[in-house]
Amino acid sequence: MSSSGKVLMPWIVLGAALLFSVAFVLVADPEAQAVHAAESAGLTDVNVEGWAWFGCGEDDDFRYNVSATNINGSHVDATVCCGVIKSCTVRY
């Protein structure tokens, strides 16, 4: 192996490890991400009801139906759509 290959190899390994770590963090707990997105939208008492088969776009990797309380104190049902590359969206 040439000297330039010896210098380049640790950077390749480090880059691959970093990419894997970021991907793992992004998808580590999608239900927690859905709850966080709903709470960020002003909802409280958020409960994940299950997987949402409809209501999200094709770029969304995780889709959850949630029930929660809105800022007026009313019960609402919503769908939280999240993608690995994009952030989450709350849809009513």
matplotlib code that plots the C-alpha trace (Angstrom):
import matplotlib.pyplot as plt

x = [0.0, 1.3, 1.9, -1.0, -3.3, -2.2, -3.0, -6.4, -7.7, -8.3, -10.3, -12.4, -13.1, -13.8, -16.2, -18.1, -18.4, -19.7, -22.2, -23.5, -23.7, -25.8, -28.1, -28.6, -29.5, -32.0, -34.0, -33.2, -36.6, -39.1, -42.1, -40.2, -39.6, -43.3, -44.2, -41.6, -43.0, -46.5, -45.4, -43.5, -46.7, -48.4, -50.1, -50.0, -50.8, -49.6, -50.3, -49.0, -52.0, -50.2, -48.8, -50.6, -51.2, -52.5, -52.1, -48.3, -46.2, -44.0, -40.9, -42.0, -40.4, -42.3, -46.0, -47.9, -51.5, -51.5, -54.2, -53.5, -54.9, -54.6, -54.0, -57.7, -58.1, -59.9, -59.1, -57.5, -56.4, -53.4, -50.9, -47.2, -45.1, -41.3, -38.5, -34.9, -33.7, -36.5, -38.1, -41.5, -44.8, -48.0, -51.2, -54.7]
y = [0.0, 3.4, 6.1, 8.1, 5.1, 4.6, 8.3, 8.1, 4.9, 6.3, 9.1, 6.7, 4.6, 7.7, 9.0, 5.7, 5.5, 9.1, 8.5, 5.3, 7.2, 10.0, 7.6, 5.6, 8.7, 9.8, 6.6, 5.4, 6.2, 7.4, 7.3, 9.7, 12.0, 11.9, 12.9, 15.6, 17.0, 17.0, 18.8, 21.3, 22.0, 23.0, 19.7, 18.2, 14.7, 13.2, 9.5, 7.5, 5.4, 3.4, 3.4, 5.7, 3.9, 7.0, 10.8, 11.2, 11.8, 9.3, 10.9, 10.2, 7.1, 7.1, 7.8, 7.8, 8.5, 10.5, 11.7, 14.8, 17.9, 21.2, 24.7, 25.2, 22.1, 20.1, 16.5, 16.2, 13.4, 14.0, 12.3, 12.9, 12.3, 12.1, 11.4, 10.4, 13.3, 15.8, 16.9, 15.9, 17.4, 17.3, 17.0, 17.3]
z = [0.0, -0.9, 1.8, 0.5, 0.9, 4.5, 5.2, 3.5, 5.1, 8.6, 7.1, 5.1, 8.2, 10.3, 7.7, 7.4, 11.2, 11.4, 8.7, 10.4, 13.8, 12.3, 10.5, 13.7, 15.7, 13.1, 13.2, 16.8, 18.2, 15.6, 18.1, 20.4, 17.4, 16.6, 20.2, 20.2, 16.9, 18.2, 21.4, 19.4, 17.5, 20.8, 21.6, 25.1, 26.5, 23.3, 22.8, 19.9, 18.7, 16.0, 12.5, 10.0, 6.7, 5.0, 5.3, 4.7, 1.6, -0.2, 1.2, 4.8, 6.4, 9.7, 10.1, 13.3, 14.4, 17.6, 19.9, 22.1, 23.6, 21.7, 23.2, 23.6, 25.7, 23.0, 22.1, 18.6, 16.4, 14.1, 12.0, 12.4, 9.3, 9.6, 7.2, 7.8, 5.6, 6.5, 9.8, 11.0, 10.0, 12.1, 10.0, 11.3]

ax = plt.figure().add_subplot(projection="3d")
ax.plot(x, y, z, "-o")
ax.set_aspect("equal")
plt.show()
